[in-house]
């Protein structure tokens, strides 16, 4: 409810300010991105598959002056075609129909720069916010921040409203408080951060239930001649005061890349999220317990759901980022550019960090190979062809993560589409 009220107020302010300033200077900007595509999948479950065509349109509206910005970003995701025997018809819109509730608000915020002094800024509303590595959150949230920028450095205080229960009650709310900094050195960029997630008595089964969870985080990136590297780490600890269950967990991602020449890059990567042991009942050690959203990190198309055109269908069937067992992923990557053609290859092996139970001990998730090709037909306009093959491991089957007796099969993703940014 509070998000809707905030959005309404911001929209009214946006329209009023735009009308007042329109005659003074051209400060209104329209931009966005869109794509249309067709895709086909083989599920990890035997004899399951799907294929469809869909589109996404994201219009962005911004009002900007030297020190003031108000931005609204909308998103429309729809299948191409009418529904056939679907109980949920919200994603199937007849062309020309006045169908309700199909637009999503992806951002709606106001930002003031150089408040009282140069470098001091404030921002509030809904927008993307990514913690170091994106392990806690990495996409749109309702938040406010007050910060200071100088040169290439930044420090800010962050507030995120995670759960908003009944407006007259605080016991069913969850919020995040944090300090986030970026420090730029000659060959290093360091981003340390410290977060606290506080929850009320009405919040259950969380590390912050009637308590406060602590999450220090850091990202470090470096570039030395033809080598660039990066590492991100987050650690979480907390206790559910209602059940007296203790929580802890870690997440780490690292990569090293070598630029052979301006058109060819190769590298290696490693991702590890701690997992919870099924044999312990008084504590949980999986980092998944600390994720507000698990869509802020990842590389692989299937096991980390990083497809370019992932927007509408149930395509998260192999996504392992939010599993309480945790996972380890190690792989290689390569990028090649030939004039207007760009090709990217990722290949990785993944396994669970902990078994599901003694009777479901399999941890092997398989080997995945991803290939993406982008052809630039005009500035910011591309034809994209991409695909993935997952040699599905037994960790996805009945002796692993699966809750059914269905056997697994190799998973496949193939897609082609048109993508434009404006």
Secondary structure, DSSP 4 states (H G I P E B T S, - for coil): -HHHHHHHHHHHHHHHHHHHHTTT---EEEEEEEEEEEEEEE-SBTT-EEEEEEEEEEEEEEEE-SSEEEEEEEEEEEESS--SS-S--TT---TT---SS-EEEEEEEEEE-S-SSTTEEEEEEEEE---GGGSS--SEEEEEEEEEEETTEEEEEEEEEEE---TT-STT-EEEEEEEEEEE-SSEEEEEEEEEEEE-TT--SSTTTTSEEEEEEEEEEEEETTEEEEEEEEEEEEEETTTTEEEEEEEEEEEEEEEEETTEEEEEEEEEE----TT-SSEE--GGGG-S-S-S----TTTT---TT-SSSS--TT--TT-TT-EEEEEEEEEEEETTEEEEEEEEEEEESS-SBTTB---EEEEEEEEEEEEEEETTEEEEEEEEEEEE-GGGSTTTT-SS-PPB--EEEEEEEEEEE-
